[in-house]
Amino acid sequence: MLAFFLAAISVSATFEGGALRSHEWLSPTHLVATIPGQSDQDNRNHQPSWFYFSLSGVRGQTLTIDLAGFEGEYNYRPHDGRGHRNTRPAFSYNNKDWQHFAEAEWLESPSRLRLRFTAREDTIWIARIPPYTLQHVDQLLARVRRHPHAQVREIGRSVEKRPLHLVTITDPAAPAAPKKHVWIVARQHAWEAGTSWALEGAINLLLTDTPEARRLRATHVFSLVPTLDPDGLVHGGVRFNRHGYDLNRNWDVRDPTKMPEIAALEPVLCSKSNKIDLFIDLHNTESADFLQGPLTAGGPAIRSLGDRLNRHLVQHANFNAAAGVRDYPAETPAKGRYSIDHWVFKQTAAPAFLLELMVDTNPRIGRPPHTNDRLAFGAELIRAIAAAL
Ligand SMILES: [Zn+2]
């Protein structure tokens, strides 16, 4: 008797950070994979920026995958998903080393992103950008804890009671008085894994045993928040905490039940005893690198600090922001719309900047940034900060 085996392809997103709403095979080699996205507490601002799933049983097969579900809403403005048309997803054959698809085809009505490839291995992982899950954060923290000039402190817990960590790096033996205090917050938004790779690059530089790193630790205190949404990193979230709140809005709303993450960090950050020389909040955006801060509201000293930072990053990193630093909008944010950097400036008058890093093709490198580009950027960001302050 002849037995015919048609190897089935299995699709999975049931792993840390995984995100896929549903999938449907149009033919044995043509899959429609729908992105779940995430909406806020009022079921608004649906953001489809994260997907992460695997296909097994694919070695040697030429597959077509149509990604669907890009439609959404941003800052209360609906969109048809076209802002995602330049997406070049990342893929990996070991869930560790990632590269981006060289090509993807954008289809309209409905919005879909079509990938075509021949799989080299049995399992392929596909994600919006190279993932950085809570396991990565925990490995980084374990490394940080072993360094004599670094401390990890729990400042509170998330909605699902995961610890929120603050990393402090400084040489405790160096004189305290002239040290500059720098804050960097990453990953308020779970999909923005690129900012975690950048923060890891910054931490890698700060923990090395070189004259440069020793000097940085002797002259600065670096307060670093690896993520404010550990729950989102586990669940494959996009932009909102488990109760649906945007952790980079709502800084003027103190609600420890709905937003324990903001309630944990706000008093540490904005206390009178916390003198801040520079605050930077890291985010990812689809298509633009930029630094934004209170240039008009903050006066000439903040404007020139921002200019120095921007110039250094344009000259020494692939920061595609030659047009210079963006100013804040003149109007005061509505209730519940304060971002962390805007709030820090309002409460402390410190130079507080938003730093956005694009995930689509960066014209200066001709492709989406890789994890190595992010790691290098993070180190250069520390050098830019030290040079600018
Ligand atoms: Zn963000």
Boltz pocket constraint, residues with backbone or C-beta under 6 A from the ligand:
constraints:
  - pocket:
      binder: B
      contacts: [[A, 188], [A, 189], [A, 192], [A, 248], [A, 282], [A, 283], [A, 284]]
      max_distance: 6.0
